[in-house]
Amino acid sequence: GAGVSQSPSNKVTEKGKDVELRCDPISGHTALYWYRQSLGQGLEFLIYFQGNSAPDKSGLPSDRFSAERTGGSVSTLTIQRTQQEDSAVYLCASSLSWEPGYTFGSGTRLTVV
Amino acid sequence: AQTVTQSQPEMSVQEAETVTLSCTYDTSENNYYLFWYKQPPSRQMILVIRQEAYKQQNATENRFSVNFQKAAKSFSLKISDSQLGDTAMYFCALKYGGATNKLIFGTGTLLAVQP
């Protein structure tokens, strides 16, 4: 597609449930990133995929968070046993491997009630 | 550690006037990039301007320009002829060398352009 697509746009879930957030990067972009934006905060790095290399998971806040990228394209961020502090906007971005800046999607706003 | 600091949580400017948003950063790297991103209510982060650290000349993009002071580790954004559509959250970000290519973001400045 023309841009980075994320779904759903908004998600309300009950505490303790699992959620899956999807990111469809720009075609041909080998690098994919997930960031979290909590209310009044900047963006917090979560995870980075680059081609077939092992992902950089250093930003994942707990083992309840995981992400995968299938076929070098679509990525899914999974949060298990959601907690209220997980409420945030989750932003996905992609880039060419050599490109220092990236293109963001519009994010998924997750609300845990 | 790499850090980015934006000390102005909110700013306001009259339409057609000029405003400057501040950003300071810290890195031990010699090669890095600096960015300003805009986030309107639609939530999508939009790249406004970027600066390569090895370039002495300040980057400009139409009404947007930066004042890059490498020794002072300062990277301010100047918006000239402010427009109502410039109302947004503005984030300063740093990308340093290394395999991960991740960006370090400041906490943002909310800019309101008043008619």
Boltz contact constraints between the chains, C-beta under 6 A:
constraints:
  - contact:
      token1: [A, 42]
      token2: [B, 105]
      max_distance: 6.0
  - contact:
      token1: [A, 42]
      token2: [B, 106]
      max_distance: 6.0
  - contact:
      token1: [A, 42]
      token2: [B, 107]
      max_distance: 6.0
  - contact:
      token1: [A, 42]
      token2: [B, 108]
      max_distance: 6.0
  - contact:
      token1: [A, 43]
      token2: [B, 105]
      max_distance: 6.0
  - contact:
      token1: [A, 45]
      token2: [B, 102]
      max_distance: 6.0
  - contact:
      token1: [A, 48]
      token2: [B, 100]
      max_distance: 6.0
  - contact:
      token1: [A, 48]
      token2: [B, 102]
      max_distance: 6.0
  - contact:
      token1: [A, 56]
      token2: [B, 100]
      max_distance: 6.0
  - contact:
      token1: [A, 100]
      token2: [B, 33]
      max_distance: 6.0
  - contact:
      token1: [A, 100]
      token2: [B, 95]
      max_distance: 6.0
  - contact:
      token1: [A, 101]
      token2: [B, 35]
      max_distance: 6.0
  - contact:
      token1: [A, 101]
      token2: [B, 47]
      max_distance: 6.0
  - contact:
      token1: [A, 101]
      token2: [B, 50]
      max_distance: 6.0
  - contact:
      token1: [A, 104]
      token2: [B, 44]
      max_distance: 6.0
  - contact:
      token1: [A, 104]
      token2: [B, 45]
      max_distance: 6.0
  - contact:
      token1: [A, 106]
      token2: [B, 43]
      max_distance: 6.0
  - contact:
      token1: [A, 106]
      token2: [B, 44]
      max_distance: 6.0
  - contact:
      token1: [A, 107]
      token2: [B, 43]
      max_distance: 6.0
